[in-house]
Amino acid sequence: MKTIIEPFRIKSVEPIRMTTRAERLECLRDAGYNVFLLRAQDVLIDLLTDSGTSAMSAEQWAAIMRGDEAYAGSPSFYRLEARVKELFGFKHLIPTHQGRAAERILFSTVCRPGDVVPNNTHFDTTRANVEAVGAKAVDLPVPESQRRQDPLPFKGNMDVGALRGLIAEVGVERIPICMITITNNSGGGQPVSLANVREVSAVCHEHGIPFYIDACRFAENAYLIKLNEAGQSERSVEEIAREVFSYADGCTFSAKKDGLANIGGFVATNDDRLAEQERELLILTEGFPTYGGLAGRDLEAIAVGLQEVVHEDYLHYRLASVRYLGDHLTAAGVPIVQPPGGHAVYLDAAAFLPHVPPLELPGQSLAAELYLEGGVRGVEIGTVMFGRRDPETGEDLPGPMELVRLAIPRRVYTQSHVDYVVEVITDVYHRRESIGGFRMTRQAEVLRHFTAWFEPLYAFGT
Ligand SMILES: *Cc1c(COP(=O)(O)O)cnc(C)c1O
């Protein structure tokens, strides 16, 4: 076996800026120790997100020049619509400026206060949009998802028994929609099997519940199905993806992930009446139905991205490069969620810093330390993101897990960048016993992780 190489060469480069440890300490203080509040130019390797950070191809840039900016009926829309119909198969395409706008339009159209929406694991914006319309977001991950160190292939699956239980408990009238997120981003970036999608779809349809897919990373999920699910290895990724979507009534999509674009998204559906209501709302908040908050050139970039993202040379390299980071960290003894996900490696902050209790925010400590050590920016997915302050008692409640996600932008970093990240994390790991916790000094009501301020409970940076 030869080295798996990047299946591209570099035509345009973007310098990244080196900083000193003292500068980074100052930057962190100015940002209230919240890595979301750092200036990107002060970050060396930015693994905050894989969202909107992809490098576009020469073909995408060429398509951007073909973008037609007609307010209504742009050919760019029809090119995107044709590709979405071919790959996703849904009847109606409703473009939006990004994934959460698609979520808002979907949930505010189908949900009423008191409703319940099941998902394998809601992504943060998905949960927030469900809750914003007064419905309850319920996560039903399989129990294996909790076995963080076990490299099982489909830990992103939904617990079908728990779904049946929920339907029996709250009644179908209160479940206007059921979703499954591929790959399961907040659940460690783990894939969902074809068998699980099929089964969840069958349970939904048996009860007359519309089944939707949060499809942000459908191509990475399809490639992991091809690699790891029995009987799938001979099929093309496109064929597998089409089958996945064939079980659903619609989807939401952020083109900032597997659209290989820097902005954009859509909601798609087979339901004519719903599409009509969604378009009305779209006109109110996003724009005319053939551009939905995007420029024509963005629609073109997404249309081409949706061609390129299913190329198997690309996916082979993509999954191998994420696994490379995970395997090297594992070899250094660093605890990560196993196996590495499709788009990210998740450091297990609870195991990394076992002496820091959840309410002292071990993931926040780790994220701040990675930046201090080497200018590497990851993101806490733990008590800061998913814990809450009980509105009645004022008591702080921990999140279900303590992770730091290192998301890998698509086609952006090379192997030596990843080697550097491994060195930074290993250095922090070696001094883990001297690392303590944090407390939050300022927080917003919703999605607090984006803007919160923190204060270290130990001698940070000394
Ligand atoms: C990114 C993401 C979203 C929201 O998309 P945006 O484009 O960031 O608004 C929804 N669900 C999942 C699983 C995501 O990863």
The ligand as an SDF file (V2000), in Angstrom:
LIG
                    3D

 15 15  0  0  0  0  0  0  0  0999 V2000
  -23.7000   22.7460   10.2630 C   0  0  0  0  0  0  0  0  0  0  0  0
  -24.8370   21.9220   10.6010 C   0  0  0  0  0  0  0  0  0  0  0  0
  -26.1330   22.4520   10.5840 C   0  0  0  0  0  0  0  0  0  0  0  0
  -26.4330   23.9280   10.3560 C   0  0  0  0  0  0  0  0  0  0  0  0
  -25.9120   24.4130    9.1700 O   0  0  0  0  0  0  0  0  0  0  0  0
  -25.3450   25.9170    9.0170 P   0  0  0  0  0  0  0  0  0  0  0  0
  -25.0080   26.0170    7.5780 O   0  0  0  0  0  0  0  0  0  0  0  0
  -24.1640   26.0190    9.9160 O   0  0  0  0  0  0  0  0  0  0  0  0
  -26.4190   26.8490    9.4200 O   0  0  0  0  0  0  0  0  0  0  0  0
  -27.1720   21.5880   10.8640 C   0  0  0  0  0  0  0  0  0  0  0  0
  -26.9540   20.2970   11.1410 N   0  0  0  0  0  0  0  0  0  0  0  0
  -25.7090   19.7600   11.1700 C   0  0  0  0  0  0  0  0  0  0  0  0
  -25.5280   18.3080   11.4620 C   0  0  0  0  0  0  0  0  0  0  0  0
  -24.6170   20.5510   10.8980 C   0  0  0  0  0  0  0  0  0  0  0  0
  -23.3990   20.0190   10.9350 O   0  0  0  0  0  0  0  0  0  0  0  0
  1  2  1  0
  2  3  1  0
  2 14  2  0
  3  4  1  0
  3 10  2  0
  4  5  1  0
  5  6  1  0
  6  7  2  0
  6  8  1  0
  6  9  1  0
 10 11  1  0
 11 12  2  0
 12 13  1  0
 12 14  1  0
 14 15  1  0
M  END
$$$$
